Amino acid sequence: MNAACCERESWVLRVEALGKRFGASWAVRGLSFAIGRGQIVALLGANGAGKTTTLAMILGLVEPSEGRITLFGHELPRERYRALHRVNFSSPYVDLPARLTVRQNLRVYAGLYGVPRPRERVVALCRELGIEELLDRPTGRLSAGQKSRVALAKALINRPQLLVLDEPTASLDPETAHWVRGWLVRYARSERAALLLASHNMQEVERMADQVLLLRRGRLWDRGRPEELLARHGRRSLEEVFLAMARADGP
């Protein structure tokens, strides 16, 4: 690999002065950050802070009004087809087709991503995630917690190098949620994959994140490692830092 290519892919994701305007209102403005290989970054903010809009722009679903997104060295949205096959997304709030079985749903996504040996990949992944017994159940008949784990399997089907996670442990019992968090951290480290995590679970963020981005009213309010944020704001937990941000005066 030549030096130019190495430099181009030194960051999985780079966001520079990113902004999105809807009418006269800015949902996101002046947002800049980068994620390296094997790094877990958490995006935190209250409802309406701009998290969903930011994720949608990174996933190529919404075109920015200003700024730049570079994914694996390719600029979005112009070069999205060169990069998005290396990305996937998980959210418990996005339902898979209810009439299809878990196996059928995962096979569809394996086909969309061009996963080699899709039958074997689906079975092996479900076994690894402890949901092999769900393979032949209609997705619409699963519990909320089971759907969350199936959504995670869908997001991992192509072995993504950037995994975007929206509330990944929602609806899971504490033991399963703890196991999933550990599994995701090991995946990031072993595959050198970047994880971008949006969560309202502050304990989850403290346990998983290498870097935390705090959004307020569409702008970056603060950033740093969890321990740096606690020290800088004189707080005992990220929940206290979050509440301080929510109550802050000014824009």
C-alpha positions as CSV (number, residue, x, y, z in Angstrom):
1,M,0.0,0.0,0.0
2,N,1.5,3.4,-1.0
3,A,2.0,6.3,1.3
4,A,-1.0,8.3,-0.1
5,C,-3.3,5.3,0.4
6,C,-2.1,4.8,4.0
7,E,-2.7,8.5,4.7
8,R,-6.1,8.4,3.1
9,E,-7.3,5.5,5.4
10,S,-5.5,6.6,8.6
11,W,-9.0,7.6,9.8
12,V,-12.1,5.5,9.3
13,L,-14.3,8.6,9.6
14,R,-13.6,12.4,9.4
15,V,-16.3,15.0,9.9
16,E,-15.3,18.6,9.2
17,A,-17.5,21.7,10.0
18,L,-20.6,19.6,9.3
19,G,-24.0,21.3,9.2
20,K,-27.6,20.5,8.2
21,R,-30.3,23.1,7.9
22,F,-34.0,22.4,7.6
23,G,-35.7,25.6,6.5
24,A,-34.5,28.4,8.7
25,S,-33.3,26.1,11.5
26,W,-30.0,24.4,11.9
27,A,-30.2,20.8,13.2
28,V,-26.4,20.5,13.2
29,R,-23.8,23.2,12.9
30,G,-20.0,23.3,12.8
31,L,-19.5,19.7,13.9
32,S,-16.0,18.3,13.6
33,F,-14.5,15.0,14.8
34,A,-12.7,11.9,13.6
35,I,-12.7,8.2,14.5
36,G,-9.7,5.9,14.1
37,R,-9.5,2.1,13.7
38,G,-10.5,0.2,16.8
39,Q,-11.9,3.3,18.5
40,I,-15.3,3.6,20.2
41,V,-16.8,7.1,20.1
42,A,-20.0,8.0,21.9
43,L,-22.3,10.7,20.6
44,L,-24.5,12.1,23.5
45,G,-27.1,14.7,23.6
46,A,-30.7,15.4,24.6
47,N,-33.6,14.7,22.3
48,G,-33.4,17.3,19.5
49,A,-29.6,17.8,20.0
50,G,-28.8,16.7,16.4
51,K,-27.7,13.1,17.0
52,T,-30.1,11.4,14.6
53,T,-29.4,14.0,11.9
54,T,-25.7,13.5,12.3
55,L,-26.0,9.7,12.0
56,A,-28.2,10.0,9.0
57,M,-25.6,12.2,7.2
58,I,-22.8,9.8,8.1
59,L,-24.9,6.9,6.7
60,G,-25.5,8.8,3.5
61,L,-29.2,9.1,4.1
62,V,-29.3,12.9,4.4
63,E,-27.1,15.3,2.4
64,P,-25.3,17.9,4.5
65,S,-26.0,21.6,4.0
66,E,-22.3,22.4,4.7
67,G,-19.1,20.8,5.7
68,R,-17.5,17.5,4.7
69,I,-17.7,13.8,5.6
70,T,-14.8,11.5,4.6
71,L,-15.4,7.8,5.1
72,F,-12.4,5.4,4.5
73,G,-10.9,8.3,2.5
74,H,-14.0,8.7,0.2
75,E,-16.0,11.9,0.4
76,L,-19.8,11.6,1.0
77,P,-22.2,11.7,-0.5
78,R,-20.4,11.9,-3.9
79,E,-18.3,8.7,-3.3
80,R,-20.7,6.9,-0.9
81,Y,-20.9,3.7,-3.1
82,R,-17.1,3.2,-2.6
83,A,-17.4,3.3,1.2
84,L,-20.9,2.4,2.5
85,H,-20.4,-1.4,1.9
86,R,-17.9,-1.3,4.8
87,V,-20.5,0.3,7.1
88,N,-23.5,-1.0,9.0
89,F,-26.1,0.3,11.4
90,S,-28.1,-1.2,14.3
91,S,-31.1,0.3,16.0
92,P,-33.9,-1.5,18.0
93,Y,-36.3,1.1,16.6
94,V,-36.0,-0.1,13.0
95,D,-38.0,-3.2,12.5
96,L,-37.1,-6.0,10.1
97,P,-39.9,-7.5,7.9
98,A,-42.2,-9.2,10.4
99,R,-43.3,-12.1,8.2
100,L,-39.8,-13.3,7.3
101,T,-37.9,-15.5,9.7
102,V,-34.7,-14.4,11.3
103,R,-32.8,-16.6,8.9
104,Q,-34.6,-15.1,5.9
105,N,-34.0,-11.6,7.0
106,L,-30.3,-12.1,7.6
107,R,-30.0,-13.9,4.2
108,V,-31.5,-10.9,2.5
109,Y,-29.0,-8.5,4.1
110,A,-26.1,-10.9,3.4
111,G,-27.1,-10.8,-0.3
112,L,-27.4,-7.0,-0.3
113,Y,-23.8,-6.8,1.0
114,G,-22.4,-9.5,-1.2
115,V,-21.3,-11.6,1.8
116,P,-19.5,-14.8,0.7
117,R,-21.1,-18.1,1.7
118,P,-24.1,-16.4,3.2
119,R,-25.8,-19.5,4.7
120,E,-22.7,-20.4,6.7
121,R,-22.2,-16.8,7.8
122,V,-25.8,-16.4,9.1
123,V,-25.6,-19.6,11.1
124,A,-22.1,-18.9,12.5
125,L,-23.0,-15.3,13.5
126,C,-26.2,-16.3,15.2
127,R,-24.4,-19.0,17.1
128,E,-21.7,-16.4,18.2
129,L,-24.4,-14.0,19.4
130,G,-26.4,-16.7,21.2
131,I,-29.5,-16.5,19.0
132,E,-29.2,-19.6,16.9
133,E,-32.5,-20.9,18.3
134,L,-34.3,-17.9,16.8
135,L,-33.2,-18.6,13.2
136,D,-36.5,-20.1,12.0
137,R,-38.9,-17.9,14.0
138,P,-40.8,-15.1,12.3
139,T,-39.2,-11.9,13.3
140,G,-42.6,-10.4,14.1
141,R,-43.1,-12.9,16.9
142,L,-39.9,-12.1,18.8
143,S,-39.7,-10.3,22.1
144,A,-38.3,-6.8,22.2
145,G,-35.0,-8.1,23.6
146,Q,-34.8,-10.8,20.9
147,K,-35.4,-8.2,18.2
148,S,-32.5,-6.1,19.6
149,R,-30.1,-9.0,19.3
150,V,-31.3,-9.8,15.8
151,A,-30.9,-6.2,14.8
152,L,-27.3,-6.4,16.0
153,A,-26.8,-9.6,13.9
154,K,-28.0,-7.8,10.9
155,A,-25.6,-5.0,11.5
156,L,-22.6,-7.4,11.8
157,I,-23.5,-9.6,8.8
158,N,-20.9,-7.9,6.5
159,R,-18.2,-7.6,9.2
160,P,-18.3,-3.7,9.1
161,Q,-15.3,-1.6,9.7
162,L,-17.6,1.2,10.9
163,L,-20.5,0.1,13.0
164,V,-23.0,2.8,13.9
165,L,-25.1,1.8,17.0
166,D,-28.2,3.6,18.2
167,E,-29.1,2.4,21.7
168,P,-27.6,-1.1,21.1
169,T,-28.7,-2.6,24.4
170,A,-32.3,-1.2,24.6
171,S,-34.8,-3.8,25.8
172,L,-32.1,-6.2,26.9
173,D,-32.0,-7.5,30.4
174,P,-28.9,-6.4,32.5
175,E,-27.0,-9.7,32.0
176,T,-27.5,-9.8,28.3
177,A,-26.7,-6.1,27.9
178,H,-23.5,-6.6,29.8
179,W,-22.5,-9.5,27.5
180,V,-23.4,-7.5,24.4
181,R,-21.3,-4.6,25.5
182,G,-18.3,-6.8,26.1
183,W,-18.8,-8.5,22.7
184,L,-18.9,-5.2,20.9
185,V,-15.7,-3.9,22.6
186,R,-13.9,-7.2,21.7
187,Y,-15.2,-6.8,18.1
188,A,-13.8,-3.3,17.8
189,R,-10.4,-4.3,19.2
190,S,-10.0,-7.6,17.3
191,E,-11.3,-6.4,14.0
192,R,-9.8,-2.8,14.4
193,A,-13.3,-1.6,13.6
194,A,-14.6,1.8,14.6
195,L,-17.8,2.1,16.6
196,L,-20.0,5.2,16.7
197,L,-22.4,4.8,19.6
198,A,-25.5,6.9,20.4
199,S,-26.9,6.0,23.8
200,H,-28.8,7.5,26.7
201,N,-27.3,4.9,29.0
202,M,-24.5,6.8,30.6
203,Q,-23.1,3.8,32.4
204,E,-22.9,2.0,29.0
205,V,-21.0,4.9,27.6
206,E,-18.6,5.1,30.5
207,R,-17.8,1.4,30.1
208,M,-17.4,1.3,26.4
209,A,-16.3,4.7,25.0
210,D,-12.8,5.8,24.3
211,Q,-14.0,9.3,23.4
212,V,-17.3,11.1,24.2
213,L,-18.9,13.9,22.0
214,L,-21.5,16.0,23.8
215,L,-24.0,17.7,21.5
216,R,-26.2,20.6,22.6
217,R,-28.6,22.3,20.2
218,G,-26.7,20.9,17.2
219,R,-23.3,22.1,18.3
220,L,-20.4,20.3,20.0
221,W,-20.6,21.4,23.6
222,D,-17.6,19.4,24.9
223,R,-15.5,16.3,24.0
224,G,-12.9,14.0,25.7
225,R,-12.4,10.7,27.3
226,P,-15.0,9.9,30.0
227,E,-12.4,10.4,32.8
228,E,-11.4,13.8,31.3
229,L,-15.0,15.0,31.2
230,L,-15.6,14.0,34.8
231,A,-12.4,15.8,35.9
232,R,-13.0,19.0,33.8
233,H,-16.6,19.4,35.0
234,G,-16.0,18.2,38.6
235,R,-18.6,15.5,38.4
236,R,-18.8,11.9,39.6
237,S,-20.5,10.4,36.6
238,L,-21.3,11.1,32.9
239,E,-24.9,11.4,33.9
240,E,-24.0,14.4,36.0
241,V,-22.0,15.9,33.2
242,F,-25.0,15.3,30.8
243,L,-27.4,17.0,33.2
244,A,-25.0,20.0,33.6
245,M,-25.0,20.3,29.8
246,A,-28.7,20.1,29.6
247,R,-29.1,22.9,32.2
248,A,-26.3,25.1,30.8
249,D,-27.3,28.7,29.9
250,G,-26.7,30.2,26.4
251,P,-26.6,28.6,23.0
